[in-house]
Amino acid sequence: MKTVRQLLDEKGSTVWTIAPDASVYEAIALVAEKNIGALLVVQDGKPVGLVSERDYARKVILKGHTAGTLSVRDIMTRRPVCTDPDETLEQCMAVITERRVRHLPVLECGDIIGLISIGDLVKAIIDEQQFVIEQLERYISG
């Protein structure tokens, strides 16, 4: 099974971040501009939270707030569940399912080295299964 490090090598390790005192409007504008689902909230180089479109929908829109009046700190998920680059994709999928999260920051020795989403995991697992199927078909057909 593939590891998180191998997945990051393939997909890239760019992580879009935002400060906790930035406005929610700035966060949502960046999410839209980069066509991503979440931003890692970083303070002094360390992850302190995660803010996603889901946070915006549930904690701003549904509560009648406006994006310009709240800071990222007000709506972010604090202490995000993180993973290690040597974890397998299966282990990460189990964490995502059990903890009901959609994004996992990847930390190595406390440093941010990537961010993976449930979409990244599903795609990688499907690709790996497709490869195995093709190999088995070749073996069977001789």
C-alpha positions in Angstrom: 0.0 0.0 0.0 1.2 3.5 -0.9 2.3 5.9 1.8 1.3 9.6 2.3 4.8 10.5 1.3 4.4 8.7 -2.1 1.1 10.4 -2.6 2.6 13.9 -1.9 5.4 13.1 -4.3 2.8 12.5 -7.0 0.3 15.2 -6.3 2.7 17.8 -5.0 3.1 19.3 -1.5 1.8 22.8 -2.0 -0.2 23.8 1.1 -2.2 27.0 1.1 -2.3 28.7 4.4 -3.9 31.6 6.2 -3.4 33.4 9.5 -6.0 33.0 12.2 -6.6 36.8 12.3 -7.4 37.0 8.6 -11.0 37.6 7.7 -13.3 34.8 6.7 -13.9 36.7 3.5 -10.1 36.5 2.7 -10.1 32.8 3.4 -13.1 32.1 1.2 -11.7 34.3 -1.6 -8.4 32.3 -1.4 -10.3 28.9 -1.4 -12.2 30.0 -4.5 -9.1 31.4 -6.2 -7.1 28.2 -5.7 -10.0 25.9 -6.3 -9.4 24.0 -3.1 -11.7 22.9 -0.2 -9.7 24.0 2.8 -6.8 26.1 4.1 -4.4 25.3 6.9 -4.5 28.0 9.6 -0.9 28.7 10.6 0.6 30.9 13.3 4.3 31.2 13.8 4.9 28.4 11.3 2.8 25.9 13.2 -0.7 24.6 12.3 -3.3 25.9 14.7 -6.4 25.0 12.8 -8.1 24.2 9.5 -10.8 26.3 7.8 -13.0 24.8 5.1 -15.9 25.6 2.9 -17.9 23.4 5.3 -16.9 25.6 8.2 -18.0 28.7 6.2 -21.4 27.1 5.4 -22.1 25.9 8.9 -20.6 28.6 11.0 -21.2 31.7 8.9 -24.0 31.4 6.4 -26.3 29.2 8.5 -25.8 31.4 11.6 -26.6 34.6 9.7 -23.1 36.1 10.0 -21.1 37.8 7.2 -17.7 36.8 6.1 -16.3 40.3 6.5 -17.1 40.6 10.2 -15.6 37.3 11.4 -12.0 36.2 11.6 -10.7 32.8 10.6 -10.1 32.1 14.3 -13.8 32.4 14.9 -14.8 29.5 12.6 -11.7 27.3 12.2 -11.5 23.8 13.4 -8.9 23.9 16.2 -6.2 21.3 16.6 -6.8 19.5 13.2 -6.2 15.8 13.0 -2.8 15.4 11.4 -1.0 12.5 9.8 2.6 11.4 9.3 4.2 11.0 5.8 5.0 7.3 6.5 1.3 6.4 7.2 -0.4 4.3 4.6 -3.3 5.6 2.6 -5.5 2.9 4.2 -4.6 4.1 7.6 -5.4 7.7 6.6 -8.7 6.6 5.1 -9.6 4.9 8.4 -8.7 8.1 10.4 -10.8 10.3 8.0 -13.7 7.9 8.3 -13.5 7.5 12.1 -12.9 11.2 12.9 -15.3 12.4 10.2 -12.8 14.9 8.7 -12.1 15.6 5.0 -8.5 17.0 5.2 -5.4 15.8 6.9 -2.4 18.1 7.3 0.9 16.1 6.9 3.6 16.9 9.5 7.1 15.6 9.7 9.0 16.5 12.9 6.4 19.2 13.5 6.9 20.8 10.1 4.1 21.1 7.6 5.0 19.1 4.5 1.6 18.7 2.8 -2.1 18.5 3.0 -4.2 15.6 1.8 -7.9 15.4 1.2 -10.4 12.5 1.1 -10.5 13.1 -2.6 -6.8 12.6 -2.9 -7.0 9.4 -0.9 -10.0 8.0 -2.9 -8.3 8.8 -6.3 -5.0 7.2 -5.2 -6.7 4.0 -3.8 -8.8 3.7 -7.0 -5.7 4.1 -9.2 -3.8 1.5 -7.2 -6.7 -1.0 -7.4 -7.0 -0.4 -11.1 -3.3 -1.2 -11.5 -3.7 -4.4 -9.6 -6.7 -5.4 -11.7 -4.8 -4.7 -14.9 -1.9 -6.9 -13.7 -4.2 -9.7 -12.7 -5.9 -9.5 -16.1 -2.5 -9.7 -17.9 -1.5 -12.7 -15.8 -4.8 -14.5 -16.4 -4.8 -13.9 -20.1 -1.2 -15.1 -20.3 
